[in-house]
Amino acid sequence: MHKEAAIREPLILGHKTYHDITEDVCKPIEDKAPKMWYILFGIALVIGLYGVGCIVYLLGTGIGVWGLNKTIGWAWDITNFVWWVGIGHAGTLISAVLLLFRQKWRMAINRSAEAMTIFAVFMAGTFPLIHMGRLWVGYWTLPLPNQFGSLWVNFNSPLLWDVFAISTYLSVSLVFWYIGLIPDFATIRDRAKKPVAKKMYSILSFGWSGRAKHWNRFELVSLVLAGLATPLVFSVHSIVSFDFATSVIPGWHTTIFPPYFVAGAVFSGFAMVQTLLLVMRKAMGLEAYIHTKHVEYMNIVIMVTGSIVGTAYITELFISWYSGVEYEAYAFINRATGPYWWAYWAMMTCNVISPQLMWIRSLRRSLLFTFIISIVVNIGMWFERYVIIVTSIHRDYIPAAWSMHYPSHIDIGVYVGTIGIFFVFFLLFARYFPVLALNEVKTILKSSGESYKNAPDHHTHEETHSNH
Amino acid sequence: MSLLIIKRRTPIKIMGMTRKYWKGLEELNQTPEFLNSKDKEFPTELTVEEFLGDDKLNETSTARRDFLKFLGFSVAAATLAACEAPVTKAIPYVNKPENVTPGMPTLYASTYYDGVSYASIIVKTREGRPIYIRGNKDYGITYGTTNAQIIASVLGLYDSARLKYPIEDGKQDSTIDQAFGDGKWDKISTKWSLVDGKIKQALASSNKVVLVTNTNISPSLAKAIGELAGSISGSTEAAVADKFEHIQYDAVSYSGIRSANLVTFGKSMIPTYDFSKAKTIVGVGADFLNSWLMPTQFAAQYGSKRNPSGVWMSKHFQFESIMSITGSNADYRGMIKPSEQANVLAYILQKGFGVSTGVSTKLSAATQTIADNAINALKASKGESLVVAGSNNKSVQILANKLNSVLGAYGVTIDTNVELNMFKSEDEKMNRLVNNVLSGKSPDAIIFHNVNPVYTLPNGKQFGAQLSKVKTTISTAAYADETASKCKFICPDHHALESWADYNPVTGHYALAQPTIRPLGGTRSAMESILVWAGKKQHGGRDSKIVYDYLKENWQTILPADSVLADAHSAWNTAIHNSCISLPVAVTDAVLTFNESSLTGLAEGLPKSAAVEVELYQKAGIGIGLQSNNPWLQEFPDPMTKVTWDNYITMNPTEMRSGGYVTTYDQEHGLNMAKVQVGNAEVTLPVYPLPGQALGTIGIALGYGRGANGENIGKAAFQTKEYGGHVTDDNGNPKAIGANAFPFVRVLGGAFCFDNAATVTKTEEIYPIAATQIHHTVMARHSIVRETTLEIFNKGEKEAYNPAHTLQKLDENGDHVKRPVSEFDLWDKHPVANVGHRWGMSIDLSSCIGCGACLIACQSENNVPVVGKDEVRRGREMHWLRIDRYFASDEEATIGLRKDEDTFSYDKAEVAAENPKVIHMPMMCHHCNHAPCETVCPVAATMHSNEGLNQMAYNRCIGTRYCANNCPYKVRRFNWFNYPSYKKFTEVNPAQDDLGRMVLNPDVTVRTRGVMEKCSLCVQRIQAAKLVAKTEKRPVDDTDFVSACADACPTNAIIVGDWNNVNSDVREKSADSRAYQALEEIGVQPNIWYQVKVRNEHNQLLSELQVAEHSSEGAHNNKNNHH
């Protein structure tokens, strides 16, 4: 059995037994939902439905209901898209990359993080669809054999690569998430008393019996999928960044974008995980499994990726001057001092300064502080995309075409609406799905559980036992 | 189961053939049904009736048949609702009309005259519908020049607000409206006869009949008016004056020129001017490229001498208050108050030529410097110069005459033998009539033809109120406009494109206008009306030939019976074919002698200076408001301010900043309103920051505030709401666009004058402004606009004023070398070079005057939708071609070049100078060979043709807008809404109106919602040209194809053609030393070339920067690479 140093902080606090873990995770599913859940769900649903209403109005009337214009063809739509895709990065990173690196602390958070990823990618995927002028012919972006003659998609277009990248990422993430859910569904199925629930969970668990063969295959598939998903973590946002990097627009046309977008995505993704889990652990009584140490680990990731992002910002600024390209230089001067200076400095403050505070141990272990920073980071990352997209095109080459972007209430409605829909999904997930990978957590109970780790008797006992 | 049954039931005989197989129990049991049907090969089917005959089926609440009916209906209804049925009637030509080939345009030569603009035009019709107007380059006195208003006038033909039949006492006649639906035209004729009877009776019983028209240059109409006069008063001359009076009244009067000439030369006339012969042009408040006298002539003349590579280039000085189109093109521009016009002329006369006039020569220091420059230039080009003054003040015009006569301009640049027959406004007579009406001494009958005095008179409102007291008032207006709606009878005239007319614009030149469509309504030519009222003719009905016959008969005296045109008939046909005929002009007075005594006492007649002076001007789009219901013109961005759908107060931003006004504006930030008061009249309008506006002056455009009392002059003349519908005032009337500035017109020395002393009071109210350009400087970006002076240009070093873009690369020896950007390429060469056609365009920034005719021509040709003020404010105008207007900033040595690299400030570069230089830069799709838009479209909806065109496949477009974002020139336009049907655009977009839709060019697709569109380089015209060449079995010639913009350009600044044709103009232009490509360094390889703007000025700083720096090679290149 894997041994862990005694001084390493345990990952599961308190005297938890295997059964306790099962109880803790299944309790919210089996109990009646608390009143708070209904209130939150109601709020999220109303906001979500408002967003759907805005989208329906948009589709019925035209893209003109947004605040775009002849100069600024993308603004909140693509900002939101990139923002959500970025948020959707943490889950797969946690489940795939950390799995490959055998980071055990991931087990407490990977399930929710993956769920968040999937819902975030849903939200992200909405925007490229609804931002199209003619959604009803949007399927032309797929390389389908057709009756239009020799008409084919344009493989040069980064938007087309986006279609492939996002759909691949979504499918792999979904499969990965679901595979992990199967043994846990089986546990719930076995405990379920109501016939409907039993039937539903037995369908969802695909006949999982917990045999060794099953576990063997489960581990194998997880590893294979992790191997598949790892490059996707890096490809998706790299490709999203190509939407900008391959263009000719100063401020978009930047080779630094792919790594910087990936770092930014992980940055914002982890921040979103923090936001959600800090609330969830409290609401669902999971303090023993998701505790300060987990938060601290994630804060370190935020700090590192935040620093990468900060470095990228400074590099961009330097290069814009060093390149000697007039338009490039102006694009960045304009970002910092032009009409959208507030967006730029909001981005700089939120993304560059705030993660640096995590160097202080007491702060990165403070849950309240973490919660605040996690929200600040996501505000900052939204502004980062807004700054890149809008402040670059609002003043590009031809000054006569320079313009300003003002969002319409539909812009705002659709954005806020997607947040509502996201929470509708997440709340349903929290209510009906095991929010902790309970069977995986059980595997680390003995190596990283507090009661086992800090009980020297226990170890002695084992040893004596074996000596017999 | 069946197997078991068989085993149990089959009678088994062990041996032989006795074993029996059966197919079912029926056979086994030998039932009667089985026996009955056993010999039939096919079973009899149960009939549907039998099957459904079951009574129980009828017990359901919906009967079966009903159900099927419902089902069938709903399927059919859903199907019908799902697809639009655009064609309700499609009737093929069984007998093809003569001259109409479906799909081929028919062109008619005609003439445009609306009292303000005059031009020889060609009307393009398709399947009987006039859809496009362009200048007639082969015949006439206007060199094929038109302007935005003339081109846009075709849309007015299809305005459904035009009256369709005579109106009596303002009452619509529902029975006649019905008659239109039924096609009963005889009912309309009856109505006309009824009204005619009443009018004739009223005229006969009147003590005096006054006919008010705008300046009439039609010889036939003049004759008809004579006949009316005769019929009313008998034949003797004295009696005519007593009983009948014809007053010519122009809304914008030039009577000052005529009266000045009467004093100085003894002849009341307006001579003709030739700007192409003037080496030095001094304009004093005369916007001669836009509104002053005959801009359709002057623009072409002026443009022909603005080419720095020509034999010579004219030098243009302009002194003016408002930054006009003309002023923006001047080489030197001084800012003066309207009252200082005389001072400028007096100063030049005094200082330059020693003529003292008794008029103050006081000028500001800056103006004085420019005036001194002007004096030097005038002296240097004596005899080949021209001074024009815009004021309608007699004294100012006398000073201008004196200066021109000192300069020897008469007989060279001014032709007094060929007189301009336009603008014969009789201001004094008109004022007398107005005063008579106001004081109750009105004549019994007043007929208004082509005038709208209730709107255009300074005291029009009072005049309108008194009109009801006049016994008989008749208007021939096409709309129930401000004046017509107050008249007893409205006898609507045809639209110009529906009627015959003749004109005599200048001495010896006669022109014809011919109808290009059968009248759409029950209107009648005003000439016919007058003839009918004179008792000479009877109402001719829908296809009346009265005017045609009358003209033809009349023209027998005009047409020469010389040997070339052997008989009158062929001469007439030739005249119609060409639309005009020029007769030799007798040269009577070679040089007029200036009457020196006219210089005495000039100062008294001059306008007094005031702290704030308002000048009233005409915008290129709206003019004096004749077409204020024309959405193309309302949405036409003003060439200087780029504002659409409004008039405003122009003020210098320097003054606005000190006065606490807002000076920047965008979608959400409007401008301050201010109240302007002149005497008792006041208007409240937004204040627009116009650099170059003289300090202490403001400008307000005429022509707005039409229909302020809810007169039905067309949907587009009124303000629209954000989600469609008109904005209404307290009375429920639609609100007019802008405010009427005519009440500010003053009468000075008997003439209408268009400047006045005013007081301006700022209000805190903020008003939204819809402008197509909100940033005014080019931020010293040298690769967008390039400018130099004639001096530098003549030194002949291209590198000085038009340096090539170079990049560093390593050569084979590993050394850094500078190579032109064209050598750096990420992509494979696009295979258009030297193969087949490669369509390209060259735009000369020196000749482009920014008039905007190209923009309207493009809109008309390419069915560009109108989107209304709210959408323009949101930056969503759809114009495929825009004209970027850049003001110089104080940070620039000249537009596009930094003054000092070290102290350059972006913040300061954003602010236009107080009196800036201006560049107009037409901007449309550049058809890049390495188009950034093409690579990013996921569905390949935009791609390159093998003729170098960047094409849009609207059908393929899914509307991601990535192409628009990635376009460095920002010329792509997205269909944000369904413009042809969304309610927001009902009031503004002609394509939403059954009649308005008729103006659409059938060769160009109307774009749907959600797709991208942009300039196609008039690909439909390219295709047509290729087809013509193909049928004629010859290669496509350079002259075969011309785009709408190039066609409309009065100065030939835009040239299109086949770049692969080595002899083409565009090829030659692209190799010119002035040729450059905007943003060449980003490597998109556009097919559009610009020509460096050359100003005929001395610019010391520019000489130092461009010439001096060029001599030190390294420093220069350094600069260019790094700014």
HADDOCK unambig.tbl for C-alpha pairs under 7 A between the chains (distance, minus, plus):
assign (segid A and resid 61 and name CA) (segid B and resid 977 and name CA) 6.53 0.50 0.50
assign (segid A and resid 62 and name CA) (segid B and resid 976 and name CA) 5.67 0.50 0.50
assign (segid A and resid 62 and name CA) (segid B and resid 977 and name CA) 4.88 0.50 0.50
assign (segid A and resid 62 and name CA) (segid B and resid 1009 and name CA) 6.95 0.50 0.50
assign (segid A and resid 62 and name CA) (segid B and resid 1010 and name CA) 6.87 0.50 0.50
assign (segid A and resid 63 and name CA) (segid B and resid 976 and name CA) 5.19 0.50 0.50
assign (segid A and resid 63 and name CA) (segid B and resid 977 and name CA) 6.82 0.50 0.50
assign (segid A and resid 64 and name CA) (segid B and resid 976 and name CA) 4.35 0.50 0.50
assign (segid A and resid 64 and name CA) (segid B and resid 977 and name CA) 5.86 0.50 0.50
assign (segid A and resid 69 and name CA) (segid B and resid 874 and name CA) 6.35 0.50 0.50
assign (segid A and resid 69 and name CA) (segid B and resid 875 and name CA) 5.12 0.50 0.50
assign (segid A and resid 69 and name CA) (segid B and resid 876 and name CA) 5.26 0.50 0.50
assign (segid A and resid 70 and name CA) (segid B and resid 875 and name CA) 5.85 0.50 0.50
assign (segid A and resid 70 and name CA) (segid B and resid 876 and name CA) 5.28 0.50 0.50
assign (segid A and resid 70 and name CA) (segid B and resid 973 and name CA) 6.05 0.50 0.50
assign (segid A and resid 70 and name CA) (segid B and resid 974 and name CA) 6.95 0.50 0.50
assign (segid A and resid 71 and name CA) (segid B and resid 965 and name CA) 6.90 0.50 0.50
assign (segid A and resid 71 and name CA) (segid B and resid 970 and name CA) 6.23 0.50 0.50
assign (segid A and resid 72 and name CA) (segid B and resid 965 and name CA) 6.69 0.50 0.50
assign (segid A and resid 73 and name CA) (segid B and resid 961 and name CA) 5.62 0.50 0.50
assign (segid A and resid 73 and name CA) (segid B and resid 964 and name CA) 6.53 0.50 0.50
assign (segid A and resid 73 and name CA) (segid B and resid 965 and name CA) 5.71 0.50 0.50
assign (segid A and resid 131 and name CA) (segid B and resid 960 and name CA) 6.60 0.50 0.50
assign (segid A and resid 132 and name CA) (segid B and resid 958 and name CA) 6.09 0.50 0.50
assign (segid A and resid 132 and name CA) (segid B and resid 959 and name CA) 4.93 0.50 0.50
assign (segid A and resid 132 and name CA) (segid B and resid 960 and name CA) 4.80 0.50 0.50
assign (segid A and resid 133 and name CA) (segid B and resid 958 and name CA) 5.78 0.50 0.50
assign (segid A and resid 133 and name CA) (segid B and resid 959 and name CA) 4.03 0.50 0.50
assign (segid A and resid 133 and name CA) (segid B and resid 960 and name CA) 6.35 0.50 0.50
assign (segid A and resid 133 and name CA) (segid B and resid 1010 and name CA) 3.65 0.50 0.50
assign (segid A and resid 133 and name CA) (segid B and resid 1011 and name CA) 6.20 0.50 0.50
assign (segid A and resid 134 and name CA) (segid B and resid 958 and name CA) 4.94 0.50 0.50
assign (segid A and resid 134 and name CA) (segid B and resid 959 and name CA) 5.91 0.50 0.50
assign (segid A and resid 134 and name CA) (segid B and resid 1010 and name CA) 5.31 0.50 0.50
assign (segid A and resid 135 and name CA) (segid B and resid 958 and name CA) 6.91 0.50 0.50
assign (segid A and resid 137 and name CA) (segid B and resid 958 and name CA) 6.24 0.50 0.50
assign (segid A and resid 138 and name CA) (segid B and resid 958 and name CA) 6.21 0.50 0.50
assign (segid A and resid 140 and name CA) (segid B and resid 939 and name CA) 6.44 0.50 0.50
assign (segid A and resid 141 and name CA) (segid B and resid 938 and name CA) 6.11 0.50 0.50
assign (segid A and resid 141 and name CA) (segid B and resid 939 and name CA) 5.82 0.50 0.50
assign (segid A and resid 153 and name CA) (segid B and resid 938 and name CA) 6.02 0.50 0.50
assign (segid A and resid 153 and name CA) (segid B and resid 939 and name CA) 4.58 0.50 0.50
assign (segid A and resid 153 and name CA) (segid B and resid 940 and name CA) 6.18 0.50 0.50
assign (segid A and resid 154 and name CA) (segid B and resid 937 and name CA) 6.71 0.50 0.50
assign (segid A and resid 154 and name CA) (segid B and resid 938 and name CA) 5.06 0.50 0.50
assign (segid A and resid 154 and name CA) (segid B and resid 939 and name CA) 5.32 0.50 0.50
assign (segid A and resid 154 and name CA) (segid B and resid 940 and name CA) 5.17 0.50 0.50
assign (segid A and resid 156 and name CA) (segid B and resid 935 and name CA) 5.59 0.50 0.50
assign (segid A and resid 156 and name CA) (segid B and resid 936 and name CA) 6.61 0.50 0.50
assign (segid A and resid 157 and name CA) (segid B and resid 935 and name CA) 5.62 0.50 0.50
assign (segid A and resid 157 and name CA) (segid B and resid 936 and name CA) 4.20 0.50 0.50
assign (segid A and resid 157 and name CA) (segid B and resid 937 and name CA) 5.70 0.50 0.50
assign (segid A and resid 157 and name CA) (segid B and resid 938 and name CA) 5.09 0.50 0.50
assign (segid A and resid 158 and name CA) (segid B and resid 936 and name CA) 6.39 0.50 0.50
assign (segid A and resid 159 and name CA) (segid B and resid 938 and name CA) 5.69 0.50 0.50
assign (segid A and resid 160 and name CA) (segid B and resid 938 and name CA) 5.14 0.50 0.50
assign (segid A and resid 247 and name CA) (segid B and resid 966 and name CA) 5.95 0.50 0.50
assign (segid A and resid 248 and name CA) (segid B and resid 932 and name CA) 6.99 0.50 0.50
assign (segid A and resid 248 and name CA) (segid B and resid 966 and name CA) 6.16 0.50 0.50
assign (segid A and resid 249 and name CA) (segid B and resid 966 and name CA) 6.25 0.50 0.50
assign (segid A and resid 249 and name CA) (segid B and resid 968 and name CA) 6.98 0.50 0.50
assign (segid A and resid 324 and name CA) (segid B and resid 1122 and name CA) 5.15 0.50 0.50
assign (segid A and resid 325 and name CA) (segid B and resid 1122 and name CA) 6.57 0.50 0.50
assign (segid A and resid 326 and name CA) (segid B and resid 1122 and name CA) 6.57 0.50 0.50
assign (segid A and resid 326 and name CA) (segid B and resid 1123 and name CA) 5.55 0.50 0.50
assign (segid A and resid 393 and name CA) (segid B and resid 965 and name CA) 6.86 0.50 0.50
assign (segid A and resid 397 and name CA) (segid B and resid 968 and name CA) 5.87 0.50 0.50
assign (segid A and resid 397 and name CA) (segid B and resid 969 and name CA) 6.92 0.50 0.50
assign (segid A and resid 398 and name CA) (segid B and resid 969 and name CA) 6.11 0.50 0.50
assign (segid A and resid 399 and name CA) (segid B and resid 775 and name CA) 6.19 0.50 0.50
assign (segid A and resid 399 and name CA) (segid B and resid 777 and name CA) 6.91 0.50 0.50
assign (segid A and resid 399 and name CA) (segid B and resid 778 and name CA) 5.56 0.50 0.50
assign (segid A and resid 400 and name CA) (segid B and resid 773 and name CA) 5.61 0.50 0.50
assign (segid A and resid 400 and name CA) (segid B and resid 775 and name CA) 5.66 0.50 0.50
assign (segid A and resid 400 and name CA) (segid B and resid 776 and name CA) 6.63 0.50 0.50
assign (segid A and resid 400 and name CA) (segid B and resid 884 and name CA) 5.66 0.50 0.50
assign (segid A and resid 401 and name CA) (segid B and resid 773 and name CA) 6.36 0.50 0.50
assign (segid A and resid 401 and name CA) (segid B and resid 970 and name CA) 6.54 0.50 0.50
assign (segid A and resid 402 and name CA) (segid B and resid 775 and name CA) 6.27 0.50 0.50
assign (segid A and resid 403 and name CA) (segid B and resid 774 and name CA) 6.92 0.50 0.50
